[in-house]
């Protein structure tokens, strides 16, 4: 498996409305040494609050969650980091 040598560990939050997908994603991401999955959420509002608290370097979200809410959610939340 590829392991970057000069990259620090990435903190990650995953948000998706499918719990089974999040479960499999958690197993996969936990197998990657340089990714630290902090939390997974099926509720986008709780996910947004966690993003503001944890300030992850990687956010995984479902593009089509709740009729496209995933992308709009990311754009609105990302503005708070800039």
Wavefront OBJ file of the C-alpha trace (Angstrom):
o trace
v 0.000 0.000 0.000
v 1.198 3.516 -0.796
v 2.416 5.444 2.221
v 3.568 9.037 1.761
v 6.828 9.693 3.561
v 6.681 13.448 4.019
v 2.961 13.832 4.652
v 1.618 14.218 8.146
v -1.396 12.217 9.227
v -4.714 13.506 7.891
v -7.650 13.884 10.256
v -10.906 12.877 8.615
v -14.679 13.041 9.086
v -17.102 11.095 6.874
v -20.745 12.124 6.399
v -23.211 9.980 4.474
v -26.876 9.071 4.845
v -26.110 5.352 4.354
v -24.893 3.779 7.605
v -23.703 0.610 5.865
v -21.477 2.638 3.529
v -20.015 4.503 6.503
v -19.308 1.226 8.258
v -17.365 -0.136 5.295
v -15.606 3.210 4.793
v -14.559 3.179 8.449
v -12.989 -0.270 8.072
v -11.141 0.831 4.935
v -9.909 4.190 6.271
v -8.765 2.640 9.547
v -6.477 0.379 7.509
v -4.618 3.421 6.133
v -1.921 4.508 8.574
v -1.795 8.146 7.517
v -5.553 8.771 7.849
v -7.082 9.284 11.286
v -10.850 8.893 10.947
v -12.236 10.868 13.876
v -15.981 10.423 13.359
v -18.672 9.254 10.952
v -22.130 10.804 10.743
v -25.436 9.990 9.083
v -26.841 13.318 10.295
v -25.343 16.246 8.324
v -26.098 18.791 11.051
v -24.114 16.805 13.620
v -21.400 16.351 11.011
v -21.220 20.111 10.447
v -20.871 20.734 14.177
v -18.086 18.159 14.371
v -16.275 19.779 11.454
v -16.251 23.099 13.268
v -14.978 21.471 16.474
v -12.456 18.971 15.090
v -11.331 20.986 12.015
v -10.389 17.913 9.970
v -7.984 18.079 7.039
v -10.184 15.685 5.022
v -13.992 15.714 4.780
v -15.782 12.905 2.950
v -19.424 13.573 2.138
v -22.089 12.057 -0.082
v -22.600 14.255 -3.134
v -26.278 13.345 -3.413
v -27.133 13.199 0.268
v -30.612 14.606 0.802
v -31.104 15.843 -2.783
v -27.663 17.309 -3.273
v -27.334 18.587 0.277
v -23.859 17.027 0.532
v -22.236 19.441 -1.897
v -24.139 22.508 -0.663
v -23.345 21.521 2.908
v -19.646 21.281 2.138
v -19.545 24.651 0.364
v -21.335 26.428 3.204
v -19.246 24.775 5.901
v -15.952 25.288 4.046
v -16.481 29.059 4.103
v -16.133 28.988 7.879
v -12.591 27.635 7.536
v -11.466 30.331 5.092
l 1 2 3 4 5 6 7 8 9 10 11 12 13 14 15 16 17 18 19 20 21 22 23 24 25 26 27 28 29 30 31 32 33 34 35 36 37 38 39 40 41 42 43 44 45 46 47 48 49 50 51 52 53 54 55 56 57 58 59 60 61 62 63 64 65 66 67 68 69 70 71 72 73 74 75 76 77 78 79 80 81 82
